[in-house]
Amino acid sequence: MKDEQIREIIKRLIWLPIIIFLVTLTVFLFTRAAPGDPALIRAGPNATPEMIESIRHQYGYDKPLLTQYKNYMTGLFHGDFGESVIYPDEDVKDVLISRAKVSVPIGVIALFLSLIFGTIIGLVAAIKKGWLDSLLINFTVSFLAIPIIITILFLILFFSVKLDLLPTSWSGDWTRIASLAMVIPVTALFLGSVGGFAREVRTYTMPVLESDYVIAARASGFSFWRVALRYILRNSLLPLITGIIPAFFFVMLGGSFFVETIYGIDGLGAFLVQVVFRRDYDVLMTMIILSASFTVISFLVTDIVYIFADPRISLSKRKN
């Protein structure tokens, strides 16, 4: 690893806590500036002014914003994410963990399948130019144009209602995650993301096929599939490293909202909408802060992985 790359990594590690601090401060100020009195929301519509004032004092809403932020961050560093308004008897951490037990396995499995099949389809499409290329790419990419809400409704109608092969809804028990109940939500998320991976792999594979080192390897007597696995695949997977992060958030939050809502899964996607409409500020802040922190850390890890995947890459050049 070059000294320049090491210095760039150290620089980004120094900036990491600063960026996360700015994110937490911005999210905190925006949630406090949002319409609605947090004390009134916690007290309920029938609360007396005395009850509202008591709750405001209990949770520190009557203190200056910077003091509130300091108290919130102190609790955050000690693992205290606040209390949920929707579920007043549960901590935010427990509420999110119970839903993550459902959403994360479904999202990870769907993303893993999308990566595997997207890579295979993209490689085959790039290597076998012609009708097979057009058929594979057009078929997989067509699912990107179909709203995921339509996809899951079709899957339920066909496999659950018509063929009676799969459950029509989720039982609500996360222990059933390894059962047939997860087939439809995983399939819907898989179909919504596999086309993007296949297209990316095909796009980056085609120029590699015509590169000098691939031609030299073929001229040296290596079999085509040995060259494809050893040289072509490695270079084709580089763009997928950065594509995994936005795909993960699509699967976990964007697409999962429709899938979880329609299929009756009490996961993170469906819960996020409840949080917004019920103005559950502590839960909303925690979800945004964790998502932002995960994104920042993921991009840093991505840059480091890029170095090990291809040492020729310079982080300072990538940044620009």
C-alpha positions, 0 to 999 in steps of 0.5 A, a space after each residue: 500500500 502506498 504512503 499516499 493511500 495510507 495518509 488518505 485513509 488516516 485523513 478520512 478516519 479523522 474526518 469520520 467522527 466530525 462528519 457523524 457529529 455534524 449529522 447528529 447535530 443537524 438531525 437533532 435541530 431539524 427534529 426539534 424545529 419540526 411542527 408539534 410539541 414533543 411534550 404534547 405528543 407524549 402526553 396525548 390530546 387529553 392532557 392538562 397543561 400541568 401534565 404537559 409541563 411535567 413531561 416537558 420538565 421530565 424529558 428536558 424539553 424546557 432546557 436550551 437546545 444545546 443542553 438538550 443536544 448534550 444530554 441526548 449525545 451523552 445518553 447515546 454514547 451510553 447506549 440510551 437512545 431515548 424512549 418511543 412515543 408509539 411504544 412508551 414501555 419500550 426503549 428505542 433500542 429494543 423497538 428497533 432491534 425487534 424489527 431489525 431481526 426481521 428486516 435485516 435477514 430478509 434484506 441481506 438474503 435478497 441483496 446476496 442473491 441479487 449480487 450472485 445472480 446479477 454478476 452471473 447474468 452480467 458476465 454471460 451477457 457481456 461474453 455472449 453478445 447477441 440475442 442472449 445478451 439482449 434477452 438477459 439484460 432486457 428481462 432483468 432490467 424490465 423489473 426495474 421499471 415495474 414498481 415493487 408494489 406491483 411485483 409483490 402483489 403479483 407474487 401474492 396473487 399468483 403463488 399464494 392465491 392462485 397456486 396456494 403454494 406460499 403464505 399470503 402474509 407474515 405471521 408477525 413472528 420473526 422466528 419464521 424467517 427461515 420458513 416459506 413466509 420469507 420467499 415472497 418478500 425476498 423474491 420481490 426485493 431480489 427482482 427489484 435490484 438484480 437488474 441493476 447489478 446485471 447491467 453494471 457488471 455487463 457495462 464494466 465487463 465488455 471493455 475488460 474483454 478487449 483489454 491487452 492483458 486478457 488478450 495476452 492471457 488468451 494467447 498464452 493458452 489459458 482457457 476462456 473461463 479461467 481468464 474470465 474467473 481470474 481476470 475479468 470477474 475481478 475487474 467487473 466486481 469493482 463497480 459493485 463495491 460502491 453499488 452495494 451501499 445504495 442497493 442495501 438502503 433500497 432493499 432495507 428502507 425503500 423497497 421494504 416499505 411496500 413489501 412489509 406493508 403489503 405482506 404484513 411484516 412488522 419490520 423497519 420499513 413499515 415502522 419508519 412510516 409510523 414513526 414519521 406520522 406519529 412524530 416519534 422523534 427519538 426513534 426517528 432521530 436514532 434511525 436517521 443517525 444510524 443510517 447516516 453513520 452506517 453510510 459514512 462508515 460504509 463509504 470509507 470501508 468501500 474506499 479501503 476495499 478498493 485499494 486491496 481489490 485494485 492497488 492502482 487506485 488512488 483514494 485522492 483521485 477517487 475523491 475528486 
